[in-house]
Amino acid sequence: MCIRDHRGNFICAQTMWTYGNPLPQEAEAWSLKAAISWLRDLGFSSIAIELDCKLVV
């Protein structure tokens, strides 16, 4: 996961690892949940999230 400002400049990033071999849409959904929790913990309130999986969106 990568956080960028409104100009696209890098702010910070985080990675995660899980056991198993999930389907792509499952992995994307878990990543979205983790990203939202991470952003909330960092105190962000106005965000835009980009995903690769249309099934999750």
N, CA, C, O and CB atoms as a CASP TS submission, in Angstrom:
PFRMAT TS
TARGET T0000
AUTHOR 0000-0000-0000
METHOD Language model
MODEL 1
PARENT N/A
ATOM      1  N   MET     1       0.848  -1.155   0.000  1.00  0.00           N
ATOM      2  CA  MET     1       0.000   0.000   0.000  1.00  0.00           C
ATOM      3  C   MET     1       0.898   1.223   0.000  1.00  0.00           C
ATOM      4  O   MET     1       1.952   1.237   0.636  1.00  0.00           O
ATOM      5  CB  MET     1      -0.967  -0.005   1.209  1.00  0.00           C
ATOM      6  N   CYS     2       0.472   2.241  -0.714  1.00  0.00           N
ATOM      7  CA  CYS     2       1.282   3.441  -0.870  1.00  0.00           C
ATOM      8  C   CYS     2       0.401   4.672  -0.685  1.00  0.00           C
ATOM      9  O   CYS     2      -0.685   4.756  -1.260  1.00  0.00           O
ATOM     10  CB  CYS     2       1.976   3.464  -2.256  1.00  0.00           C
ATOM     11  N   ILE     3       0.861   5.606   0.102  1.00  0.00           N
ATOM     12  CA  ILE     3       0.142   6.863   0.296  1.00  0.00           C
ATOM     13  C   ILE     3       0.866   7.949  -0.481  1.00  0.00           C
ATOM     14  O   ILE     3       2.079   8.121  -0.366  1.00  0.00           O
ATOM     15  CB  ILE     3       0.032   7.234   1.811  1.00  0.00           C
ATOM     16  N   ARG     4       0.084   8.681  -1.281  1.00  0.00           N
ATOM     17  CA  ARG     4       0.615   9.812  -2.042  1.00  0.00           C
ATOM     18  C   ARG     4      -0.234  11.039  -1.746  1.00  0.00           C
ATOM     19  O   ARG     4      -1.406  10.922  -1.388  1.00  0.00           O
ATOM     20  CB  ARG     4       0.636   9.507  -3.573  1.00  0.00           C
ATOM     21  N   ASP     5       0.362  12.215  -1.897  1.00  0.00           N
ATOM     22  CA  ASP     5      -0.400  13.442  -1.687  1.00  0.00           C
ATOM     23  C   ASP     5      -1.194  13.781  -2.950  1.00  0.00           C
ATOM     24  O   ASP     5      -1.187  13.022  -3.919  1.00  0.00           O
ATOM     25  CB  ASP     5       0.539  14.613  -1.303  1.00  0.00           C
ATOM     26  N   HIS     6      -1.878  14.925  -2.929  1.00  0.00           N
ATOM     27  CA  HIS     6      -2.741  15.319  -4.040  1.00  0.00           C
ATOM     28  C   HIS     6      -1.974  15.563  -5.341  1.00  0.00           C
ATOM     29  O   HIS     6      -2.574  15.617  -6.414  1.00  0.00           O
ATOM     30  CB  HIS     6      -3.505  16.561  -3.669  1.00  0.00           C
ATOM     31  N   ARG     7      -0.658  15.709  -5.250  1.00  0.00           N
ATOM     32  CA  ARG     7       0.174  15.899  -6.440  1.00  0.00           C
ATOM     33  C   ARG     7       0.796  14.589  -6.925  1.00  0.00           C
ATOM     34  O   ARG     7       1.477  14.565  -7.951  1.00  0.00           O
ATOM     35  CB  ARG     7       1.273  16.912  -6.150  1.00  0.00           C
ATOM     36  N   GLY     8       0.564  13.510  -6.194  1.00  0.00           N
ATOM     37  CA  GLY     8       1.135  12.222  -6.561  1.00  0.00           C
ATOM     38  C   GLY     8       2.492  11.953  -5.941  1.00  0.00           C
ATOM     39  O   GLY     8       3.129  10.949  -6.259  1.00  0.00           O
ATOM     40  N   ASN     9       2.946  12.837  -5.058  1.00  0.00           N
ATOM     41  CA  ASN     9       4.232  12.640  -4.392  1.00  0.00           C
ATOM     42  C   ASN     9       4.112  11.577  -3.301  1.00  0.00           C
ATOM     43  O   ASN     9       3.127  11.536  -2.563  1.00  0.00           O
ATOM     44  CB  ASN     9       4.740  13.966  -3.794  1.00  0.00           C
ATOM     45  N   PHE    10       5.119  10.727  -3.211  1.00  0.00           N
ATOM     46  CA  PHE    10       5.150   9.656  -2.223  1.00  0.00           C
ATOM     47  C   PHE    10       5.195  10.215  -0.805  1.00  0.00           C
ATOM     48  O   PHE    10       5.961  11.136  -0.521  1.00  0.00           O
ATOM     49  CB  PHE    10       6.350   8.743  -2.466  1.00  0.00           C
ATOM     50  N   ILE    11       4.370   9.656   0.090  1.00  0.00           N
ATOM     51  CA  ILE    11       4.393  10.025   1.504  1.00  0.00           C
ATOM     52  C   ILE    11       4.922   8.855   2.327  1.00  0.00           C
ATOM     53  O   ILE    11       5.908   9.010   3.046  1.00  0.00           O
ATOM     54  CB  ILE    11       2.979  10.442   1.992  1.00  0.00           C
ATOM     55  N   CYS    12       4.284   7.683   2.236  1.00  0.00           N
ATOM     56  CA  CYS    12       4.760   6.499   2.944  1.00  0.00           C
ATOM     57  C   CYS    12       4.126   5.252   2.334  1.00  0.00           C
ATOM     58  O   CYS    12       3.211   5.342   1.516  1.00  0.00           O
ATOM     59  CB  CYS    12       4.437   6.593   4.459  1.00  0.00           C
ATOM     60  N   ALA    13       4.629   4.090   2.745  1.00  0.00           N
ATOM     61  CA  ALA    13       4.118   2.824   2.216  1.00  0.00           C
ATOM     62  C   ALA    13       4.123   1.768   3.310  1.00  0.00           C
ATOM     63  O   ALA    13       4.802   1.904   4.328  1.00  0.00           O
ATOM     64  CB  ALA    13       4.958   2.353   1.006  1.00  0.00           C
ATOM     65  N   GLN    14       3.361   0.725   3.080  1.00  0.00           N
ATOM     66  CA  GLN    14       3.289  -0.392   4.012  1.00  0.00           C
ATOM     67  C   GLN    14       3.052  -1.664   3.197  1.00  0.00           C
ATOM     68  O   GLN    14       2.378  -1.631   2.168  1.00  0.00           O
ATOM     69  CB  GLN    14       2.156  -0.177   5.084  1.00  0.00           C
ATOM     70  N   THR    15       3.603  -2.768   3.658  1.00  0.00           N
ATOM     71  CA  THR    15       3.343  -4.057   3.021  1.00  0.00           C
ATOM     72  C   THR    15       2.677  -4.982   4.024  1.00  0.00           C
ATOM     73  O   THR    15       2.696  -4.736   5.230  1.00  0.00           O
ATOM     74  CB  THR    15       4.654  -4.688   2.477  1.00  0.00           C
ATOM     75  N   MET    16       2.093  -6.043   3.507  1.00  0.00           N
ATOM     76  CA  MET    16       1.496  -7.043   4.379  1.00  0.00           C
ATOM     77  C   MET    16       1.709  -8.410   3.748  1.00  0.00           C
ATOM     78  O   MET    16       1.945  -8.525   2.546  1.00  0.00           O
ATOM     79  CB  MET    16      -0.021  -6.761   4.616  1.00  0.00           C
ATOM     80  N   TRP    17       1.622  -9.432   4.570  1.00  0.00           N
ATOM     81  CA  TRP    17       1.829 -10.798   4.124  1.00  0.00           C
ATOM     82  C   TRP    17       0.809 -11.681   4.805  1.00  0.00           C
ATOM     83  O   TRP    17       0.534 -11.507   5.993  1.00  0.00           O
ATOM     84  CB  TRP    17       3.269 -11.280   4.419  1.00  0.00           C
ATOM     85  N   THR    18       0.246 -12.622   4.077  1.00  0.00           N
ATOM     86  CA  THR    18      -0.713 -13.554   4.658  1.00  0.00           C
ATOM     87  C   THR    18      -0.394 -14.971   4.204  1.00  0.00           C
ATOM     88  O   THR    18       0.305 -15.170   3.211  1.00  0.00           O
ATOM     89  CB  THR    18      -2.157 -13.172   4.269  1.00  0.00           C
ATOM     90  N   TYR    19      -0.904 -15.941   4.926  1.00  0.00           N
ATOM     91  CA  TYR    19      -0.753 -17.346   4.565  1.00  0.00           C
ATOM     92  C   TYR    19      -1.774 -17.715   3.498  1.00  0.00           C
ATOM     93  O   TYR    19      -2.810 -17.064   3.363  1.00  0.00           O
ATOM     94  CB  TYR    19      -0.912 -18.255   5.807  1.00  0.00           C
ATOM     95  N   GLY    20      -1.477 -18.740   2.760  1.00  0.00           N
ATOM     96  CA  GLY    20      -2.432 -19.257   1.798  1.00  0.00           C
ATOM     97  C   GLY    20      -2.235 -18.691   0.404  1.00  0.00           C
ATOM     98  O   GLY    20      -1.262 -17.993   0.117  1.00  0.00           O
ATOM     99  N   ASN    21      -3.188 -19.014  -0.444  1.00  0.00           N
ATOM    100  CA  ASN    21      -3.148 -18.597  -1.838  1.00  0.00           C
ATOM    101  C   ASN    21      -4.543 -18.094  -2.220  1.00  0.00           C
ATOM    102  O   ASN    21      -5.288 -18.802  -2.897  1.00  0.00           O
ATOM    103  CB  ASN    21      -2.687 -19.772  -2.774  1.00  0.00           C
ATOM    104  N   PRO    22      -4.903 -16.877  -1.790  1.00  0.00           N
ATOM    105  CA  PRO    22      -6.257 -16.388  -2.055  1.00  0.00           C
ATOM    106  C   PRO    22      -6.457 -16.045  -3.533  1.00  0.00           C
ATOM    107  O   PRO    22      -5.498 -15.809  -4.268  1.00  0.00           O
ATOM    108  CB  PRO    22      -6.551 -15.160  -1.193  1.00  0.00           C
ATOM    109  N   LEU    23      -7.703 -16.024  -3.939  1.00  0.00           N
ATOM    110  CA  LEU    23      -8.043 -15.541  -5.272  1.00  0.00           C
ATOM    111  C   LEU    23      -7.694 -14.057  -5.355  1.00  0.00           C
ATOM    112  O   LEU    23      -7.669 -13.380  -4.327  1.00  0.00           O
ATOM    113  CB  LEU    23      -9.553 -15.783  -5.592  1.00  0.00           C
ATOM    114  N   PRO    24      -7.426 -13.538  -6.543  1.00  0.00           N
ATOM    115  CA  PRO    24      -7.044 -12.122  -6.666  1.00  0.00           C
ATOM    116  C   PRO    24      -8.045 -11.160  -6.031  1.00  0.00           C
ATOM    117  O   PRO    24      -7.643 -10.211  -5.358  1.00  0.00           O
ATOM    118  CB  PRO    24      -6.879 -11.769  -8.120  1.00  0.00           C
ATOM    119  N   GLN    25      -9.349 -11.395  -6.236  1.00  0.00           N
ATOM    120  CA  GLN    25     -10.339 -10.483  -5.657  1.00  0.00           C
ATOM    121  C   GLN    25     -10.376 -10.580  -4.131  1.00  0.00           C
ATOM    122  O   GLN    25     -10.658  -9.588  -3.460  1.00  0.00           O
ATOM    123  CB  GLN    25     -11.726 -10.779  -6.229  1.00  0.00           C
ATOM    124  N   GLU    26     -10.097 -11.758  -3.576  1.00  0.00           N
ATOM    125  CA  GLU    26     -10.023 -11.900  -2.120  1.00  0.00           C
ATOM    126  C   GLU    26      -8.824 -11.141  -1.572  1.00  0.00           C
ATOM    127  O   GLU    26      -8.933 -10.447  -0.561  1.00  0.00           O
ATOM    128  CB  GLU    26      -9.939 -13.385  -1.721  1.00  0.00           C
ATOM    129  N   ALA    27      -7.686 -11.269  -2.232  1.00  0.00           N
ATOM    130  CA  ALA    27      -6.486 -10.554  -1.794  1.00  0.00           C
ATOM    131  C   ALA    27      -6.702  -9.050  -1.873  1.00  0.00           C
ATOM    132  O   ALA    27      -6.282  -8.315  -0.980  1.00  0.00           O
ATOM    133  CB  ALA    27      -5.271 -10.962  -2.644  1.00  0.00           C
ATOM    134  N   GLU    28      -7.349  -8.591  -2.928  1.00  0.00           N
ATOM    135  CA  GLU    28      -7.616  -7.160  -3.090  1.00  0.00           C
ATOM    136  C   GLU    28      -8.579  -6.664  -2.007  1.00  0.00           C
ATOM    137  O   GLU    28      -8.399  -5.566  -1.481  1.00  0.00           O
ATOM    138  CB  GLU    28      -8.197  -6.876  -4.493  1.00  0.00           C
ATOM    139  N   ALA    29      -9.593  -7.456  -1.671  1.00  0.00           N
ATOM    140  CA  ALA    29     -10.544  -7.074  -0.625  1.00  0.00           C
ATOM    141  C   ALA    29      -9.858  -6.994   0.737  1.00  0.00           C
ATOM    142  O   ALA    29     -10.093  -6.053   1.496  1.00  0.00           O
ATOM    143  CB  ALA    29     -11.709  -8.072  -0.569  1.00  0.00           C
ATOM    144  N   TRP    30      -9.009  -7.978   1.050  1.00  0.00           N
ATOM    145  CA  TRP    30      -8.268  -7.939   2.317  1.00  0.00           C
ATOM    146  C   TRP    30      -7.344  -6.722   2.356  1.00  0.00           C
ATOM    147  O   TRP    30      -7.207  -6.077   3.396  1.00  0.00           O
ATOM    148  CB  TRP    30      -7.448  -9.241   2.512  1.00  0.00           C
ATOM    149  N   SER    31      -6.716  -6.409   1.234  1.00  0.00           N
ATOM    150  CA  SER    31      -5.822  -5.247   1.172  1.00  0.00           C
ATOM    151  C   SER    31      -6.589  -3.951   1.362  1.00  0.00           C
ATOM    152  O   SER    31      -6.104  -3.037   2.029  1.00  0.00           O
ATOM    153  CB  SER    31      -5.075  -5.216  -0.161  1.00  0.00           C
ATOM    154  N   LEU    32      -7.775  -3.861   0.786  1.00  0.00           N
ATOM    155  CA  LEU    32      -8.602  -2.669   0.958  1.00  0.00           C
ATOM    156  C   LEU    32      -8.966  -2.479   2.425  1.00  0.00           C
ATOM    157  O   LEU    32      -8.871  -1.372   2.956  1.00  0.00           O
ATOM    158  CB  LEU    32      -9.876  -2.764   0.101  1.00  0.00           C
ATOM    159  N   LYS    33      -9.380  -3.553   3.074  1.00  0.00           N
ATOM    160  CA  LYS    33      -9.722  -3.478   4.500  1.00  0.00           C
ATOM    161  C   LYS    33      -8.517  -3.032   5.326  1.00  0.00           C
ATOM    162  O   LYS    33      -8.646  -2.182   6.207  1.00  0.00           O
ATOM    163  CB  LYS    33     -10.233  -4.842   5.006  1.00  0.00           C
ATOM    164  N   ALA    34      -7.351  -3.603   5.043  1.00  0.00           N
ATOM    165  CA  ALA    34      -6.134  -3.230   5.766  1.00  0.00           C
ATOM    166  C   ALA    34      -5.758  -1.778   5.497  1.00  0.00           C
ATOM    167  O   ALA    34      -5.331  -1.070   6.409  1.00  0.00           O
ATOM    168  CB  ALA    34      -4.975  -4.152   5.373  1.00  0.00           C
ATOM    169  N   ALA    35      -5.913  -1.330   4.262  1.00  0.00           N
ATOM    170  CA  ALA    35      -5.574   0.052   3.912  1.00  0.00           C
ATOM    171  C   ALA    35      -6.476   1.040   4.634  1.00  0.00           C
ATOM    172  O   ALA    35      -6.001   2.059   5.137  1.00  0.00           O
ATOM    173  CB  ALA    35      -5.678   0.262   2.401  1.00  0.00           C
ATOM    174  N   ILE    36      -7.765   0.752   4.691  1.00  0.00           N
ATOM    175  CA  ILE    36      -8.697   1.645   5.384  1.00  0.00           C
ATOM    176  C   ILE    36      -8.357   1.724   6.870  1.00  0.00           C
ATOM    177  O   ILE    36      -8.365   2.811   7.448  1.00  0.00           O
ATOM    178  CB  ILE    36     -10.152   1.166   5.194  1.00  0.00           C
ATOM    179  N   SER    37      -8.063   0.596   7.485  1.00  0.00           N
ATOM    180  CA  SER    37      -7.670   0.597   8.904  1.00  0.00           C
ATOM    181  C   SER    37      -6.384   1.380   9.120  1.00  0.00           C
ATOM    182  O   SER    37      -6.280   2.160  10.066  1.00  0.00           O
ATOM    183  CB  SER    37      -7.496  -0.840   9.416  1.00  0.00           C
ATOM    184  N   TRP    38      -5.404   1.175   8.246  1.00  0.00           N
ATOM    185  CA  TRP    38      -4.120   1.872   8.342  1.00  0.00           C
ATOM    186  C   TRP    38      -4.310   3.379   8.204  1.00  0.00           C
ATOM    187  O   TRP    38      -3.744   4.149   8.980  1.00  0.00           O
ATOM    188  CB  TRP    38      -3.147   1.359   7.266  1.00  0.00           C
ATOM    189  N   LEU    39      -5.101   3.803   7.222  1.00  0.00           N
ATOM    190  CA  LEU    39      -5.347   5.236   7.019  1.00  0.00           C
ATOM    191  C   LEU    39      -6.073   5.845   8.216  1.00  0.00           C
ATOM    192  O   LEU    39      -5.773   6.969   8.618  1.00  0.00           O
ATOM    193  CB  LEU    39      -6.165   5.463   5.737  1.00  0.00           C
ATOM    194  N   ARG    40      -7.021   5.111   8.782  1.00  0.00           N
ATOM    195  CA  ARG    40      -7.737   5.593   9.965  1.00  0.00           C
ATOM    196  C   ARG    40      -6.772   5.751  11.138  1.00  0.00           C
ATOM    197  O   ARG    40      -6.824   6.748  11.858  1.00  0.00           O
ATOM    198  CB  ARG    40      -8.887   4.627  10.340  1.00  0.00           C
ATOM    199  N   ASP    41      -5.888   4.761  11.329  1.00  0.00           N
ATOM    200  CA  ASP    41      -4.900   4.826  12.408  1.00  0.00           C
ATOM    201  C   ASP    41      -3.947   6.004  12.239  1.00  0.00           C
ATOM    202  O   ASP    41      -3.491   6.584  13.225  1.00  0.00           O
ATOM    203  CB  ASP    41      -4.106   3.529  12.470  1.00  0.00           C
ATOM    204  N   LEU    42      -3.645   6.359  10.985  1.00  0.00           N
ATOM    205  CA  LEU    42      -2.756   7.492  10.712  1.00  0.00           C
ATOM    206  C   LEU    42      -3.472   8.839  10.811  1.00  0.00           C
ATOM    207  O   LEU    42      -2.828   9.887  10.775  1.00  0.00           O
ATOM    208  CB  LEU    42      -2.143   7.345   9.331  1.00  0.00           C
ATOM    209  N   GLY    43      -4.798   8.817  10.936  1.00  0.00           N
ATOM    210  CA  GLY    43      -5.558  10.047  11.112  1.00  0.00           C
ATOM    211  C   GLY    43      -6.035  10.700   9.826  1.00  0.00           C
ATOM    212  O   GLY    43      -6.484  11.846   9.849  1.00  0.00           O
ATOM    213  N   PHE    44      -5.946   9.992   8.702  1.00  0.00           N
ATOM    214  CA  PHE    44      -6.436  10.559   7.444  1.00  0.00           C
ATOM    215  C   PHE    44      -7.955  10.536   7.438  1.00  0.00           C
ATOM    216  O   PHE    44      -8.565   9.577   7.911  1.00  0.00           O
ATOM    217  CB  PHE    44      -5.875   9.782   6.225  1.00  0.00           C
ATOM    218  N   SER    45      -8.574  11.594   6.902  1.00  0.00           N
ATOM    219  CA  SER    45     -10.029  11.637   6.866  1.00  0.00           C
ATOM    220  C   SER    45     -10.573  11.846   5.453  1.00  0.00           C
ATOM    221  O   SER    45     -11.708  11.462   5.173  1.00  0.00           O
ATOM    222  CB  SER    45     -10.530  12.734   7.773  1.00  0.00           C
ATOM    223  N   SER    46      -9.801  12.436   4.574  1.00  0.00           N
ATOM    224  CA  SER    46     -10.237  12.667   3.198  1.00  0.00           C
ATOM    225  C   SER    46      -9.277  11.929   2.271  1.00  0.00           C
ATOM    226  O   SER    46      -8.132  12.348   2.096  1.00  0.00           O
ATOM    227  CB  SER    46     -10.289  14.203   2.858  1.00  0.00           C
ATOM    228  N   ILE    47      -9.743  10.829   1.677  1.00  0.00           N
ATOM    229  CA  ILE    47      -8.845   9.976   0.890  1.00  0.00           C
ATOM    230  C   ILE    47      -9.495   9.553  -0.426  1.00  0.00           C
ATOM    231  O   ILE    47     -10.716   9.605  -0.574  1.00  0.00           O
ATOM    232  CB  ILE    47      -8.442   8.734   1.699  1.00  0.00           C
ATOM    233  N   ALA    48      -8.677   9.141  -1.357  1.00  0.00           N
ATOM    234  CA  ALA    48      -9.117   8.489  -2.598  1.00  0.00           C
ATOM    235  C   ALA    48      -8.330   7.189  -2.691  1.00  0.00           C
ATOM    236  O   ALA    48      -7.108   7.188  -2.541  1.00  0.00           O
ATOM    237  CB  ALA    48      -8.887   9.415  -3.884  1.00  0.00           C
ATOM    238  N   ILE    49      -9.020   6.094  -2.936  1.00  0.00           N
ATOM    239  CA  ILE    49      -8.372   4.784  -2.998  1.00  0.00           C
ATOM    240  C   ILE    49      -8.472   4.252  -4.421  1.00  0.00           C
ATOM    241  O   ILE    49      -9.538   4.295  -5.035  1.00  0.00           O
ATOM    242  CB  ILE    49      -9.016   3.787  -1.987  1.00  0.00           C
ATOM    243  N   GLU    50      -7.351   3.746  -4.942  1.00  0.00           N
ATOM    244  CA  GLU    50      -7.320   3.140  -6.269  1.00  0.00           C
ATOM    245  C   GLU    50      -7.093   1.640  -6.129  1.00  0.00           C
ATOM    246  O   GLU    50      -6.215   1.199  -5.388  1.00  0.00           O
ATOM    247  CB  GLU    50      -6.217   3.784  -7.151  1.00  0.00           C
ATOM    248  N   LEU    51      -7.899   0.861  -6.854  1.00  0.00           N
ATOM    249  CA  LEU    51      -7.787  -0.599  -6.834  1.00  0.00           C
ATOM    250  C   LEU    51      -7.638  -1.128  -8.258  1.00  0.00           C
ATOM    251  O   LEU    51      -8.010  -0.460  -9.223  1.00  0.00           O
ATOM    252  CB  LEU    51      -9.021  -1.237  -6.145  1.00  0.00           C
ATOM    253  N   ASP    52      -7.090  -2.332  -8.374  1.00  0.00           N
ATOM    254  CA  ASP    52      -6.968  -2.986  -9.670  1.00  0.00           C
ATOM    255  C   ASP    52      -8.142  -3.912  -9.972  1.00  0.00           C
ATOM    256  O   ASP    52      -8.384  -4.241 -11.133  1.00  0.00           O
ATOM    257  CB  ASP    52      -5.680  -3.764  -9.730  1.00  0.00           C
ATOM    258  N   CYS    53      -8.864  -4.330  -8.955  1.00  0.00           N
ATOM    259  CA  CYS    53      -9.905  -5.345  -9.106  1.00  0.00           C
ATOM    260  C   CYS    53     -11.298  -4.701  -9.129  1.00  0.00           C
ATOM    261  O   CYS    53     -11.773  -4.208  -8.106  1.00  0.00           O
ATOM    262  CB  CYS    53      -9.814  -6.378  -7.966  1.00  0.00           C
ATOM    263  N   LYS    54     -11.943  -4.708 -10.289  1.00  0.00           N
ATOM    264  CA  LYS    54     -13.268  -4.098 -10.419  1.00  0.00           C
ATOM    265  C   LYS    54     -14.326  -4.831  -9.600  1.00  0.00           C
ATOM    266  O   LYS    54     -15.322  -4.224  -9.207  1.00  0.00           O
ATOM    267  CB  LYS    54     -13.684  -4.068 -11.879  1.00  0.00           C
ATOM    268  N   LEU    55     -14.131  -6.124  -9.333  1.00  0.00           N
ATOM    269  CA  LEU    55     -15.094  -6.878  -8.530  1.00  0.00           C
ATOM    270  C   LEU    55     -15.162  -6.368  -7.096  1.00  0.00           C
ATOM    271  O   LEU    55     -16.213  -6.452  -6.461  1.00  0.00           O
ATOM    272  CB  LEU    55     -14.736  -8.355  -8.532  1.00  0.00           C
ATOM    273  N   VAL    56     -14.062  -5.844  -6.582  1.00  0.00           N
ATOM    274  CA  VAL    56     -14.028  -5.339  -5.209  1.00  0.00           C
ATOM    275  C   VAL    56     -14.635  -3.944  -5.142  1.00  0.00           C
ATOM    276  O   VAL    56     -15.305  -3.600  -4.168  1.00  0.00           O
ATOM    277  CB  VAL    56     -12.583  -5.319  -4.671  1.00  0.00           C
ATOM    278  N   VAL    57     -14.404  -3.151  -6.164  1.00  0.00           N
ATOM    279  CA  VAL    57     -14.924  -1.786  -6.203  1.00  0.00           C
ATOM    280  C   VAL    57     -16.428  -1.850  -6.283  1.00  0.00           C
ATOM    281  O   VAL    57     -17.089  -0.812  -6.326  1.00  0.00           O
ATOM    282  CB  VAL    57     -14.342  -0.985  -7.398  1.00  0.00           C
TER
END
